[in-house]
Amino acid sequence: MTDIRRTVDAVWRIEGAQVVATLVRVTGDVGMAEDLAQEAVADALTQWPEAGVPRNAGAWLTAVAKRKAIDAWRRRERQDEKYRTIAHDLAETTEDEWQPIEDDVLRLVFMACHPVLSRQAQVCLTLRAVGGLSTEEIARMMLVPVATVQQRIVRAKATLAASHVRFASPEPAEWGERLGAVLGVVYLVFTEGYAATAGDRWLRPDLANEALRLGRVLARLLPQEPEAHGLVALMELQASRFAARVAADGTPVLLADQDRRRWDHAQIRRGRAALARVDEIGRGRGSYALQASIAECHAIASSVEATDWDRIVLIYEALGRIAPSPIVDLNRAVAVSMTAAGPEVALRLVDRVRDGGKLKDSALLPSVRGELLSRLGRTEEARTELGAAALLATNEREAEVLRAKAARL
């Protein structure tokens, strides 16, 4: 049973967003679609041990969920012609109505980012429905209580239903008001794949690759939108390091220790081309393009020592002005530590972030402080900070790395 559960979990990670998106298309209700998908998953756990795993597991889940929708409609409204017609249409394979966006998952993202929802609700609903993340994972990403995430998702589904929001592409004139939220949640899905917030895996390539696919679709739909290309550039450049970011046993490999020969140089070229496209449009580099610029500095350097850290500091300063956050400030401090200013100046910058209190429950702050204290020869303090970071880490692989660092000190 344990093996089947792992198989089902793997199928859901890969196919879940497409299953839910298809069900939203045919039911018109995000909440109902998620419920049906989870019922199909439950059926898989009971049926696959005896019947075996189907060749196309995602299609199996979708078909089972569709049958459940048909049965539910027929039970509730046997005399209602509308539901009988819908059930008949679902049972027969028909061509979809034409939509400007020919991608069910991307339509689901735009639906979840409808302006009737608050930005927080948009992010939570999209991460749940598209990213397949648990409420606990979303809460850790957004630094809020689990109950808050649960309430936002429930209210978001109710608001969409009450507002009769259809599963359809917005008109091109409406894209602008949703684009910021769409880009934001696509990147959040990618970052969860790039560095998982929980579990025993450092990477979740299935999530990252789906986010990158969606980003490429967006860039094709909006060829004159610089931030769409900036986001693609950022994801391409970061994803290029995937093969070198984990050892054979799944242990994380940090940037300084990565074999740069294993980086995907074709993907680096695609990322740099997307960044060049931002400049061709001529409206300046936004937050995603600036982050891509930092990733480019790493991608073209032959080593950590050869990296243009002064340029990275300048880019972080620009990023901090247009998209201020404690994470940006913390990353800037790390870059400063690699310049002539050194770790002592960087530590003062990190302590300013700590005094702000916004990252008090994050492992990032004590892990960075621990590294800097270690470089300054303050070994006992460094060990304490790294130990604290290990306790705060919610990903077991990350915690292992932090405990090992503390032990070496």
C-alpha positions as YAML, in Angstrom:
chain: A
units: angstrom
residues:
- id: 1
  name: MET
  ca: [0.00, 0.00, 0.00]
- id: 2
  name: THR
  ca: [2.89, 2.33, 0.74]
- id: 3
  name: ASP
  ca: [4.23, 1.87, -2.81]
- id: 4
  name: ILE
  ca: [0.82, 2.60, -4.34]
- id: 5
  name: ARG
  ca: [0.46, 5.72, -2.20]
- id: 6
  name: ARG
  ca: [3.84, 6.92, -3.44]
- id: 7
  name: THR
  ca: [2.79, 6.21, -7.02]
- id: 8
  name: VAL
  ca: [-0.48, 8.09, -6.59]
- id: 9
  name: ASP
  ca: [1.36, 11.00, -4.98]
- id: 10
  name: ALA
  ca: [3.80, 11.09, -7.90]
- id: 11
  name: VAL
  ca: [0.97, 11.01, -10.45]
- id: 12
  name: TRP
  ca: [-0.81, 13.81, -8.62]
- id: 13
  name: ARG
  ca: [2.33, 15.97, -8.55]
- id: 14
  name: ILE
  ca: [2.73, 15.59, -12.30]
- id: 15
  name: GLU
  ca: [-0.89, 15.49, -13.49]
- id: 16
  name: GLY
  ca: [-2.88, 17.16, -10.71]
- id: 17
  name: ALA
  ca: [-3.02, 20.67, -12.15]
- id: 18
  name: GLN
  ca: [-4.19, 19.38, -15.55]
- id: 19
  name: VAL
  ca: [-6.82, 17.12, -13.93]
- id: 20
  name: VAL
  ca: [-8.25, 19.99, -11.87]
- id: 21
  name: ALA
  ca: [-8.11, 22.41, -14.81]
- id: 22
  name: THR
  ca: [-10.02, 19.97, -17.02]
- id: 23
  name: LEU
  ca: [-12.64, 19.44, -14.31]
- id: 24
  name: VAL
  ca: [-13.06, 23.20, -13.81]
- id: 25
  name: ARG
  ca: [-13.62, 23.53, -17.55]
- id: 26
  name: VAL
  ca: [-16.40, 20.95, -17.57]
- id: 27
  name: THR
  ca: [-18.04, 21.82, -14.23]
- id: 28
  name: GLY
  ca: [-17.40, 25.56, -14.04]
- id: 29
  name: ASP
  ca: [-16.73, 25.30, -10.29]
- id: 30
  name: VAL
  ca: [-13.24, 25.28, -8.73]
- id: 31
  name: GLY
  ca: [-14.43, 23.84, -5.41]
- id: 32
  name: MET
  ca: [-16.39, 21.04, -7.04]
- id: 33
  name: ALA
  ca: [-13.48, 20.25, -9.36]
- id: 34
  name: GLU
  ca: [-11.06, 19.86, -6.46]
- id: 35
  name: ASP
  ca: [-13.50, 17.68, -4.53]
- id: 36
  name: LEU
  ca: [-14.05, 15.42, -7.54]
- id: 37
  name: ALA
  ca: [-10.32, 15.12, -8.15]
- id: 38
  name: GLN
  ca: [-9.68, 14.10, -4.55]
- id: 39
  name: GLU
  ca: [-12.46, 11.51, -4.73]
- id: 40
  name: ALA
  ca: [-10.80, 10.08, -7.84]
- id: 41
  name: VAL
  ca: [-7.47, 9.94, -5.98]
- id: 42
  name: ALA
  ca: [-9.18, 8.04, -3.16]
- id: 43
  name: ASP
  ca: [-10.55, 5.57, -5.73]
- id: 44
  name: ALA
  ca: [-7.05, 5.12, -7.15]
- id: 45
  name: LEU
  ca: [-5.72, 4.18, -3.71]
- id: 46
  name: THR
  ca: [-8.32, 1.42, -3.38]
- id: 47
  name: GLN
  ca: [-8.45, 0.16, -6.98]
- id: 48
  name: TRP
  ca: [-4.87, 0.36, -8.26]
- id: 49
  name: PRO
  ca: [-3.42, -2.17, -5.77]
- id: 50
  name: GLU
  ca: [-5.60, -4.88, -7.40]
- id: 51
  name: ALA
  ca: [-6.14, -3.60, -10.94]
- id: 52
  name: GLY
  ca: [-2.66, -2.16, -11.41]
- id: 53
  name: VAL
  ca: [-1.59, 1.37, -12.29]
- id: 54
  name: PRO
  ca: [-3.19, 2.42, -15.62]
- id: 55
  name: ARG
  ca: [-0.91, 3.35, -18.50]
- id: 56
  name: ASN
  ca: [-2.28, 6.92, -18.56]
- id: 57
  name: ALA
  ca: [-2.90, 7.56, -14.88]
- id: 58
  name: GLY
  ca: [-3.85, 11.22, -15.32]
- id: 59
  name: ALA
  ca: [-6.53, 10.36, -17.87]
- id: 60
  name: TRP
  ca: [-7.83, 7.67, -15.50]
- id: 61
  name: LEU
  ca: [-8.22, 10.18, -12.67]
- id: 62
  name: THR
  ca: [-9.94, 12.65, -14.99]
- id: 63
  name: ALA
  ca: [-12.36, 10.05, -16.35]
- id: 64
  name: VAL
  ca: [-13.30, 8.79, -12.88]
- id: 65
  name: ALA
  ca: [-13.88, 12.35, -11.67]
- id: 66
  name: LYS
  ca: [-16.03, 13.15, -14.72]
- id: 67
  name: ARG
  ca: [-18.20, 10.08, -14.07]
- id: 68
  name: LYS
  ca: [-18.65, 11.21, -10.48]
- id: 69
  name: ALA
  ca: [-19.75, 14.63, -11.71]
- id: 70
  name: ILE
  ca: [-22.27, 13.05, -14.08]
- id: 71
  name: ASP
  ca: [-23.62, 10.78, -11.34]
- id: 72
  name: ALA
  ca: [-23.93, 13.70, -8.91]
- id: 73
  name: TRP
  ca: [-25.82, 15.82, -11.41]
- id: 74
  name: ARG
  ca: [-28.18, 12.98, -12.32]
- id: 75
  name: ARG
  ca: [-28.89, 12.15, -8.68]
- id: 76
  name: ARG
  ca: [-29.65, 15.74, -7.76]
- id: 77
  name: GLU
  ca: [-31.64, 16.83, -10.77]
- id: 78
  name: ARG
  ca: [-32.91, 13.81, -12.70]
- id: 79
  name: GLN
  ca: [-35.69, 15.82, -14.32]
- id: 80
  name: ASP
  ca: [-33.58, 18.85, -15.14]
- id: 81
  name: GLU
  ca: [-32.83, 18.97, -18.86]
- id: 82
  name: LYS
  ca: [-29.85, 21.24, -18.34]
- id: 83
  name: TYR
  ca: [-27.97, 18.71, -16.24]
- id: 84
  name: ARG
  ca: [-28.91, 15.80, -18.49]
- id: 85
  name: THR
  ca: [-27.48, 17.73, -21.42]
- id: 86
  name: ILE
  ca: [-24.26, 18.52, -19.56]
- id: 87
  name: ALA
  ca: [-23.89, 14.88, -18.52]
- id: 88
  name: HIS
  ca: [-24.41, 13.73, -22.11]
- id: 89
  name: ASP
  ca: [-21.86, 16.26, -23.40]
- id: 90
  name: LEU
  ca: [-19.31, 15.11, -20.84]
- id: 91
  name: ALA
  ca: [-19.80, 11.46, -21.73]
- id: 92
  name: GLU
  ca: [-19.12, 12.22, -25.41]
- id: 93
  name: THR
  ca: [-15.82, 13.59, -26.63]
- id: 94
  name: THR
  ca: [-16.38, 16.96, -28.29]
- id: 95
  name: GLU
  ca: [-14.22, 19.80, -29.46]
- id: 96
  name: ASP
  ca: [-13.71, 22.60, -26.97]
- id: 97
  name: GLU
  ca: [-15.18, 25.99, -27.63]
- id: 98
  name: TRP
  ca: [-12.46, 28.26, -29.03]
- id: 99
  name: GLN
  ca: [-10.72, 30.41, -26.43]
- id: 100
  name: PRO
  ca: [-7.95, 32.99, -26.86]
- id: 101
  name: ILE
  ca: [-5.81, 30.94, -24.43]
- id: 102
  name: GLU
  ca: [-5.62, 27.35, -25.67]
- id: 103
  name: ASP
  ca: [-4.40, 25.89, -22.37]
- id: 104
  name: ASP
  ca: [-6.67, 24.62, -19.60]
- id: 105
  name: VAL
  ca: [-4.12, 25.08, -16.81]
- id: 106
  name: LEU
  ca: [-3.36, 28.66, -17.83]
- id: 107
  name: ARG
  ca: [-7.10, 29.42, -18.03]
- id: 108
  name: LEU
  ca: [-7.38, 28.09, -14.48]
- id: 109
  name: VAL
  ca: [-4.60, 30.46, -13.39]
- id: 110
  name: PHE
  ca: [-6.41, 33.44, -14.95]
- id: 111
  name: MET
  ca: [-9.68, 32.33, -13.33]
- id: 112
  name: ALA
  ca: [-8.03, 32.06, -9.91]
- id: 113
  name: CYS
  ca: [-6.53, 35.52, -10.43]
- id: 114
  name: HIS
  ca: [-9.90, 37.15, -11.18]
- id: 115
  name: PRO
  ca: [-10.10, 40.73, -9.83]
- id: 116
  name: VAL
  ca: [-13.10, 39.88, -7.61]
- id: 117
  name: LEU
  ca: [-10.55, 38.15, -5.34]
- id: 118
  name: SER
  ca: [-7.99, 39.82, -3.13]
- id: 119
  name: ARG
  ca: [-4.33, 39.38, -4.09]
- id: 120
  name: GLN
  ca: [-3.79, 37.09, -1.08]
- id: 121
  name: ALA
  ca: [-6.77, 34.94, -2.09]
- id: 122
  name: GLN
  ca: [-5.58, 34.78, -5.70]
- id: 123
  name: VAL
  ca: [-2.18, 33.51, -4.64]
- id: 124
  name: CYS
  ca: [-3.52, 30.94, -2.17]
- id: 125
  name: LEU
  ca: [-6.14, 29.55, -4.57]
- id: 126
  name: THR
  ca: [-3.71, 29.28, -7.48]
- id: 127
  name: LEU
  ca: [-1.01, 27.60, -5.42]
- id: 128
  name: ARG
  ca: [-3.61, 25.11, -4.19]
- id: 129
  name: ALA
  ca: [-5.44, 24.43, -7.45]
- id: 130
  name: VAL
  ca: [-2.56, 24.74, -9.93]
- id: 131
  name: GLY
  ca: [0.51, 24.03, -7.84]
- id: 132
  name: GLY
  ca: [-1.16, 21.26, -5.86]
- id: 133
  name: LEU
  ca: [0.47, 22.55, -2.69]
- id: 134
  name: SER
  ca: [-0.97, 21.72, 0.71]
- id: 135
  name: THR
  ca: [-2.29, 24.48, 2.95]
- id: 136
  name: GLU
  ca: [0.71, 23.88, 5.22]
- id: 137
  name: GLU
  ca: [3.15, 24.44, 2.35]
- id: 138
  name: ILE
  ca: [1.34, 27.59, 1.23]
- id: 139
  name: ALA
  ca: [1.31, 28.92, 4.79]
- id: 140
  name: ARG
  ca: [5.08, 28.46, 5.05]
- id: 141
  name: MET
  ca: [5.64, 30.20, 1.71]
- id: 142
  name: MET
  ca: [3.45, 33.16, 2.69]
- id: 143
  name: LEU
  ca: [4.56, 33.30, 6.34]
- id: 144
  name: VAL
  ca: [0.98, 33.14, 7.67]
- id: 145
  name: PRO
  ca: [-0.94, 30.63, 9.85]
- id: 146
  name: VAL
  ca: [-2.42, 27.53, 8.19]
- id: 147
  name: ALA
  ca: [-5.92, 28.55, 9.30]
- id: 148
  name: THR
  ca: [-5.53, 31.85, 7.43]
- id: 149
  name: VAL
  ca: [-4.68, 30.03, 4.20]
- id: 150
  name: GLN
  ca: [-7.62, 27.65, 4.64]
- id: 151
  name: GLN
  ca: [-10.03, 30.55, 5.13]
- id: 152
  name: ARG
  ca: [-8.69, 32.40, 2.10]
- id: 153
  name: ILE
  ca: [-9.13, 29.36, -0.14]
- id: 154
  name: VAL
  ca: [-12.65, 28.61, 1.07]
- id: 155
  name: ARG
  ca: [-13.71, 32.25, 0.66]
- id: 156
  name: ALA
  ca: [-12.07, 32.50, -2.75]
- id: 157
  name: LYS
  ca: [-14.02, 29.52, -4.08]
- id: 158
  name: ALA
  ca: [-17.25, 30.89, -2.61]
- id: 159
  name: THR
  ca: [-16.61, 34.33, -4.12]
- id: 160
  name: LEU
  ca: [-15.95, 32.91, -7.59]
- id: 161
  name: ALA
  ca: [-19.14, 30.85, -7.39]
- id: 162
  name: ALA
  ca: [-21.22, 33.79, -6.11]
- id: 163
  name: SER
  ca: [-19.81, 36.06, -8.83]
- id: 164
  name: HIS
  ca: [-20.55, 33.46, -11.54]
- id: 165
  name: VAL
  ca: [-16.98, 33.64, -12.81]
- id: 166
  name: ARG
  ca: [-16.71, 31.41, -15.88]
- id: 167
  name: PHE
  ca: [-13.83, 29.12, -16.80]
- id: 168
  name: ALA
  ca: [-12.87, 31.15, -19.82]
- id: 169
  name: SER
  ca: [-10.01, 33.26, -21.06]
- id: 170
  name: PRO
  ca: [-10.31, 36.94, -20.19]
- id: 171
  name: GLU
  ca: [-10.56, 39.32, -23.09]
- id: 172
  name: PRO
  ca: [-7.14, 40.71, -24.04]
- id: 173
  name: ALA
  ca: [-8.19, 44.10, -22.63]
- id: 174
  name: GLU
  ca: [-8.64, 42.46, -19.21]
- id: 175
  name: TRP
  ca: [-5.25, 40.74, -19.12]
- id: 176
  name: GLY
  ca: [-3.43, 43.75, -17.73]
- id: 177
  name: GLU
  ca: [-5.35, 43.84, -14.45]
- id: 178
  name: ARG
  ca: [-4.64, 40.16, -13.83]
- id: 179
  name: LEU
  ca: [-1.14, 39.87, -15.25]
- id: 180
  name: GLY
  ca: [0.75, 40.88, -12.11]
- id: 181
  name: ALA
  ca: [-1.05, 38.24, -10.05]
- id: 182
  name: VAL
  ca: [-0.65, 35.59, -12.76]
- id: 183
  name: LEU
  ca: [3.10, 36.20, -13.08]
- id: 184
  name: GLY
  ca: [3.43, 36.20, -9.29]
- id: 185
  name: VAL
  ca: [1.73, 32.86, -8.72]
- id: 186
  name: VAL
  ca: [3.52, 31.20, -11.65]
- id: 187
  name: TYR
  ca: [6.82, 32.19, -10.08]
- id: 188
  name: LEU
  ca: [5.70, 31.01, -6.64]
- id: 189
  name: VAL
  ca: [4.92, 27.60, -8.14]
- id: 190
  name: PHE
  ca: [8.37, 27.62, -9.72]
- id: 191
  name: THR
  ca: [10.12, 28.54, -6.46]
- id: 192
  name: GLU
  ca: [8.41, 25.67, -4.66]
- id: 193
  name: GLY
  ca: [9.86, 23.39, -7.32]
- id: 194
  name: TYR
  ca: [13.27, 25.07, -7.12]
- id: 195
  name: ALA
  ca: [13.55, 24.72, -3.34]
- id: 196
  name: ALA
  ca: [10.71, 22.76, -1.73]
- id: 197
  name: THR
  ca: [9.44, 24.25, 1.52]
- id: 198
  name: ALA
  ca: [8.72, 20.85, 3.06]
- id: 199
  name: GLY
  ca: [9.25, 17.11, 2.70]
- id: 200
  name: ASP
  ca: [12.36, 15.06, 2.10]
- id: 201
  name: ARG
  ca: [13.16, 16.30, -1.41]
- id: 202
  name: TRP
  ca: [15.16, 19.44, -2.11]
- id: 203
  name: LEU
  ca: [13.78, 19.85, -5.64]
- id: 204
  name: ARG
  ca: [10.34, 19.31, -7.17]
- id: 205
  name: PRO
  ca: [11.14, 19.47, -10.90]
- id: 206
  name: ASP
  ca: [7.54, 18.63, -11.87]
- id: 207
  name: LEU
  ca: [6.31, 21.89, -10.33]
- id: 208
  name: ALA
  ca: [9.17, 23.96, -11.70]
- id: 209
  name: ASN
  ca: [8.78, 22.58, -15.22]
- id: 210
  name: GLU
  ca: [5.02, 23.23, -15.22]
- id: 211
  name: ALA
  ca: [5.59, 26.82, -14.10]
- id: 212
  name: LEU
  ca: [8.21, 27.30, -16.80]
- id: 213
  name: ARG
  ca: [5.82, 25.89, -19.40]
- id: 214
  name: LEU
  ca: [3.10, 28.33, -18.29]
- id: 215
  name: GLY
  ca: [5.59, 31.19, -18.38]
- id: 216
  name: ARG
  ca: [6.56, 30.36, -21.96]
- id: 217
  name: VAL
  ca: [2.89, 30.29, -22.98]
- id: 218
  name: LEU
  ca: [2.36, 33.70, -21.36]
- id: 219
  name: ALA
  ca: [5.38, 35.15, -23.16]
- id: 220
  name: ARG
  ca: [3.99, 33.93, -26.50]
- id: 221
  name: LEU
  ca: [0.57, 35.39, -25.72]
- id: 222
  name: LEU
  ca: [2.05, 38.73, -24.64]
- id: 223
  name: PRO
  ca: [5.09, 39.30, -26.88]
- id: 224
  name: GLN
  ca: [5.32, 42.99, -25.94]
- id: 225
  name: GLU
  ca: [5.07, 42.46, -22.15]
- id: 226
  name: PRO
  ca: [8.63, 42.74, -20.76]
- id: 227
  name: GLU
  ca: [7.90, 41.15, -17.40]
- id: 228
  name: ALA
  ca: [6.52, 38.00, -19.03]
- id: 229
  name: HIS
  ca: [9.85, 37.59, -20.82]
- id: 230
  name: GLY
  ca: [11.70, 38.59, -17.66]
- id: 231
  name: LEU
  ca: [9.96, 35.83, -15.72]
- id: 232
  name: VAL
  ca: [10.81, 33.26, -18.39]
- id: 233
  name: ALA
  ca: [14.44, 34.42, -18.35]
- id: 234
  name: LEU
  ca: [14.59, 34.06, -14.59]
- id: 235
  name: MET
  ca: [13.07, 30.57, -14.55]
- id: 236
  name: GLU
  ca: [15.22, 29.34, -17.46]
- id: 237
  name: LEU
  ca: [18.43, 30.55, -15.81]
- id: 238
  name: GLN
  ca: [17.56, 29.13, -12.41]
- id: 239
  name: ALA
  ca: [16.34, 25.82, -13.82]
- id: 240
  name: SER
  ca: [19.60, 25.45, -15.75]
- id: 241
  name: ARG
  ca: [21.31, 24.51, -12.46]
- id: 242
  name: PHE
  ca: [18.92, 21.70, -11.49]
- id: 243
  name: ALA
  ca: [21.20, 18.82, -12.47]
- id: 244
  name: ALA
  ca: [23.98, 20.18, -10.26]
- id: 245
  name: ARG
  ca: [21.84, 21.19, -7.28]
- id: 246
  name: VAL
  ca: [21.46, 17.70, -5.78]
- id: 247
  name: ALA
  ca: [23.88, 14.84, -5.23]
- id: 248
  name: ALA
  ca: [23.10, 11.26, -6.23]
- id: 249
  name: ASP
  ca: [21.59, 10.60, -2.79]
- id: 250
  name: GLY
  ca: [19.36, 13.69, -2.98]
- id: 251
  name: THR
  ca: [21.54, 15.84, -0.71]
- id: 252
  name: PRO
  ca: [21.46, 19.54, -1.68]
- id: 253
  name: VAL
  ca: [24.60, 20.90, -3.34]
- id: 254
  name: LEU
  ca: [25.09, 24.59, -2.65]
- id: 255
  name: LEU
  ca: [26.17, 27.05, -5.35]
- id: 256
  name: ALA
  ca: [29.82, 27.19, -4.27]
- id: 257
  name: ASP
  ca: [30.13, 23.40, -4.53]
- id: 258
  name: GLN
  ca: [28.24, 22.84, -7.79]
- id: 259
  name: ASP
  ca: [29.93, 21.34, -10.84]
- id: 260
  name: ARG
  ca: [29.21, 24.06, -13.36]
- id: 261
  name: ARG
  ca: [29.88, 21.66, -16.22]
- id: 262
  name: ARG
  ca: [26.56, 20.02, -15.30]
- id: 263
  name: TRP
  ca: [24.60, 23.23, -15.79]
- id: 264
  name: ASP
  ca: [22.30, 23.19, -18.83]
- id: 265
  name: HIS
  ca: [24.04, 25.67, -21.12]
- id: 266
  name: ALA
  ca: [21.31, 25.46, -23.76]
- id: 267
  name: GLN
  ca: [18.85, 26.58, -21.11]
- id: 268
  name: ILE
  ca: [21.21, 29.37, -20.09]
- id: 269
  name: ARG
  ca: [21.23, 30.58, -23.69]
- id: 270
  name: ARG
  ca: [17.41, 30.54, -23.76]
- id: 271
  name: GLY
  ca: [17.31, 32.52, -20.53]
- id: 272
  name: ARG
  ca: [19.74, 35.12, -21.83]
- id: 273
  name: ALA
  ca: [17.76, 35.39, -25.08]
- id: 274
  name: ALA
  ca: [14.56, 36.05, -23.08]
- id: 275
  name: LEU
  ca: [16.40, 38.72, -21.09]
- id: 276
  name: ALA
  ca: [17.64, 40.30, -24.32]
- id: 277
  name: ARG
  ca: [14.02, 40.35, -25.53]
- id: 278
  name: VAL
  ca: [13.13, 42.46, -22.45]
- id: 279
  name: ASP
  ca: [15.72, 45.02, -23.53]
- id: 280
  name: GLU
  ca: [14.49, 44.96, -27.13]
- id: 281
  name: ILE
  ca: [11.00, 45.96, -25.95]
- id: 282
  name: GLY
  ca: [12.66, 49.02, -24.44]
- id: 283
  name: ARG
  ca: [10.58, 49.65, -21.32]
- id: 284
  name: GLY
  ca: [13.27, 48.82, -18.79]
- id: 285
  name: ARG
  ca: [13.83, 45.79, -16.59]
- id: 286
  name: GLY
  ca: [11.19, 45.07, -13.96]
- id: 287
  name: SER
  ca: [11.54, 42.92, -10.86]
- id: 288
  name: TYR
  ca: [11.64, 39.56, -12.67]
- id: 289
  name: ALA
  ca: [14.12, 40.81, -15.26]
- id: 290
  name: LEU
  ca: [16.34, 42.24, -12.51]
- id: 291
  name: GLN
  ca: [16.30, 38.89, -10.71]
- id: 292
  name: ALA
  ca: [17.13, 37.27, -14.05]
- id: 293
  name: SER
  ca: [20.06, 39.68, -14.37]
- id: 294
  name: ILE
  ca: [21.42, 38.36, -11.07]
- id: 295
  name: ALA
  ca: [20.93, 34.77, -12.22]
- id: 296
  name: GLU
  ca: [22.75, 35.65, -15.45]
- id: 297
  name: CYS
  ca: [25.75, 36.92, -13.47]
- id: 298
  name: HIS
  ca: [26.01, 33.49, -11.83]
- id: 299
  name: ALA
  ca: [25.36, 31.64, -15.09]
- id: 300
  name: ILE
  ca: [28.21, 33.26, -17.04]
- id: 301
  name: ALA
  ca: [30.80, 33.10, -14.23]
- id: 302
  name: SER
  ca: [33.33, 30.28, -14.26]
- id: 303
  name: SER
  ca: [33.37, 30.09, -10.46]
- id: 304
  name: VAL
  ca: [32.06, 31.76, -7.32]
- id: 305
  name: GLU
  ca: [35.26, 33.80, -7.09]
- id: 306
  name: ALA
  ca: [34.97, 34.95, -10.72]
- id: 307
  name: THR
  ca: [31.38, 36.16, -10.23]
- id: 308
  name: ASP
  ca: [30.78, 39.91, -10.62]
- id: 309
  name: TRP
  ca: [29.55, 40.42, -7.06]
- id: 310
  name: ASP
  ca: [29.74, 44.23, -7.27]
- id: 311
  name: ARG
  ca: [27.26, 44.16, -10.15]
- id: 312
  name: ILE
  ca: [25.00, 41.80, -8.21]
- id: 313
  name: VAL
  ca: [24.98, 44.21, -5.24]
- id: 314
  name: LEU
  ca: [23.95, 47.06, -7.56]
- id: 315
  name: ILE
  ca: [21.15, 44.98, -9.07]
- id: 316
  name: TYR
  ca: [19.87, 44.03, -5.61]
- id: 317
  name: GLU
  ca: [19.83, 47.73, -4.69]
- id: 318
  name: ALA
  ca: [17.69, 48.47, -7.76]
- id: 319
  name: LEU
  ca: [15.45, 45.49, -7.00]
- id: 320
  name: GLY
  ca: [15.02, 46.68, -3.42]
- id: 321
  name: ARG
  ca: [13.67, 50.00, -4.70]
- id: 322
  name: ILE
  ca: [11.03, 48.59, -7.04]
- id: 323
  name: ALA
  ca: [10.16, 45.41, -5.09]
- id: 324
  name: PRO
  ca: [11.32, 45.86, -1.50]
- id: 325
  name: SER
  ca: [11.31, 42.81, 0.76]
- id: 326
  name: PRO
  ca: [13.40, 41.40, 3.63]
- id: 327
  name: ILE
  ca: [14.46, 38.52, 1.35]
- id: 328
  name: VAL
  ca: [15.94, 40.99, -1.13]
- id: 329
  name: ASP
  ca: [17.74, 42.78, 1.72]
- id: 330
  name: LEU
  ca: [19.10, 39.47, 3.01]
- id: 331
  name: ASN
  ca: [20.32, 38.40, -0.43]
- id: 332
  name: ARG
  ca: [21.96, 41.78, -0.95]
- id: 333
  name: ALA
  ca: [23.82, 41.30, 2.33]
- id: 334
  name: VAL
  ca: [25.11, 37.93, 1.12]
- id: 335
  name: ALA
  ca: [26.35, 39.56, -2.09]
- id: 336
  name: VAL
  ca: [28.02, 42.35, -0.11]
- id: 337
  name: SER
  ca: [29.90, 39.73, 1.92]
- id: 338
  name: MET
  ca: [31.52, 38.52, -1.32]
- id: 339
  name: THR
  ca: [32.82, 41.99, -2.25]
- id: 340
  name: ALA
  ca: [35.70, 43.97, -0.78]
- id: 341
  name: ALA
  ca: [33.33, 45.13, 1.99]
- id: 342
  name: GLY
  ca: [33.44, 41.61, 3.39]
- id: 343
  name: PRO
  ca: [31.38, 39.64, 5.93]
- id: 344
  name: GLU
  ca: [31.59, 42.21, 8.74]
- id: 345
  name: VAL
  ca: [29.70, 44.86, 6.80]
- id: 346
  name: ALA
  ca: [27.30, 42.19, 5.54]
- id: 347
  name: LEU
  ca: [26.58, 41.03, 9.09]
- id: 348
  name: ARG
  ca: [25.48, 44.54, 10.05]
- id: 349
  name: LEU
  ca: [23.08, 44.53, 7.10]
- id: 350
  name: VAL
  ca: [21.70, 41.14, 8.15]
- id: 351
  name: ASP
  ca: [21.19, 42.39, 11.69]
- id: 352
  name: ARG
  ca: [19.07, 45.24, 10.34]
- id: 353
  name: VAL
  ca: [16.85, 42.66, 8.65]
- id: 354
  name: ARG
  ca: [16.69, 40.69, 11.92]
- id: 355
  name: ASP
  ca: [15.72, 43.82, 13.85]
- id: 356
  name: GLY
  ca: [12.83, 44.33, 11.43]
- id: 357
  name: GLY
  ca: [11.31, 41.08, 12.72]
- id: 358
  name: LYS
  ca: [9.75, 39.93, 9.44]
- id: 359
  name: LEU
  ca: [11.87, 36.79, 9.06]
- id: 360
  name: LYS
  ca: [11.91, 35.71, 12.69]
- id: 361
  name: ASP
  ca: [10.32, 32.33, 11.88]
- id: 362
  name: SER
  ca: [12.40, 31.67, 8.76]
- id: 363
  name: ALA
  ca: [15.51, 29.49, 8.61]
- id: 364
  name: LEU
  ca: [17.05, 31.90, 6.11]
- id: 365
  name: LEU
  ca: [18.01, 34.56, 8.64]
- id: 366
  name: PRO
  ca: [19.95, 32.40, 11.14]
- id: 367
  name: SER
  ca: [21.52, 30.35, 8.33]
- id: 368
  name: VAL
  ca: [22.95, 33.50, 6.71]
- id: 369
  name: ARG
  ca: [24.06, 34.87, 10.09]
- id: 370
  name: GLY
  ca: [25.72, 31.53, 10.85]
- id: 371
  name: GLU
  ca: [27.67, 31.59, 7.59]
- id: 372
  name: LEU
  ca: [28.87, 35.14, 8.16]
- id: 373
  name: LEU
  ca: [29.81, 34.53, 11.79]
- id: 374
  name: SER
  ca: [31.76, 31.46, 10.71]
- id: 375
  name: ARG
  ca: [33.73, 33.50, 8.18]
- id: 376
  name: LEU
  ca: [34.49, 36.03, 10.90]
- id: 377
  name: GLY
  ca: [35.88, 33.31, 13.17]
- id: 378
  name: ARG
  ca: [33.05, 33.59, 15.72]
- id: 379
  name: THR
  ca: [32.60, 29.82, 15.77]
- id: 380
  name: GLU
  ca: [30.41, 29.34, 18.83]
- id: 381
  name: GLU
  ca: [27.93, 31.98, 17.70]
- id: 382
  name: ALA
  ca: [27.95, 30.50, 14.21]
- id: 383
  name: ARG
  ca: [27.19, 27.02, 15.53]
- id: 384
  name: THR
  ca: [24.29, 28.37, 17.58]
- id: 385
  name: GLU
  ca: [22.81, 30.19, 14.60]
- id: 386
  name: LEU
  ca: [23.13, 27.20, 12.27]
- id: 387
  name: GLY
  ca: [21.54, 24.96, 14.89]
- id: 388
  name: ALA
  ca: [18.64, 27.40, 15.21]
- id: 389
  name: ALA
  ca: [18.28, 27.47, 11.42]
- id: 390
  name: ALA
  ca: [18.12, 23.67, 11.31]
- id: 391
  name: LEU
  ca: [15.28, 23.71, 13.85]
- id: 392
  name: LEU
  ca: [13.35, 26.27, 11.79]
- id: 393
  name: ALA
  ca: [13.91, 24.51, 8.45]
- id: 394
  name: THR
  ca: [10.75, 22.79, 7.21]
- id: 395
  name: ASN
  ca: [12.49, 20.83, 4.46]
- id: 396
  name: GLU
  ca: [14.34, 17.84, 5.89]
- id: 397
  name: ARG
  ca: [17.10, 17.99, 3.27]
- id: 398
  name: GLU
  ca: [17.79, 21.63, 4.10]
- id: 399
  name: ALA
  ca: [17.83, 20.80, 7.81]
- id: 400
  name: GLU
  ca: [20.39, 18.03, 7.20]
- id: 401
  name: VAL
  ca: [22.73, 20.48, 5.45]
- id: 402
  name: LEU
  ca: [22.44, 22.99, 8.28]
- id: 403
  name: ARG
  ca: [23.06, 20.36, 10.96]
- id: 404
  name: ALA
  ca: [26.13, 19.15, 9.06]
- id: 405
  name: LYS
  ca: [27.52, 22.68, 8.87]
- id: 406
  name: ALA
  ca: [27.00, 23.18, 12.58]
- id: 407
  name: ALA
  ca: [28.69, 19.84, 13.31]
- id: 408
  name: ARG
  ca: [31.74, 20.75, 11.21]
- id: 409
  name: LEU
  ca: [32.19, 23.86, 13.35]
...
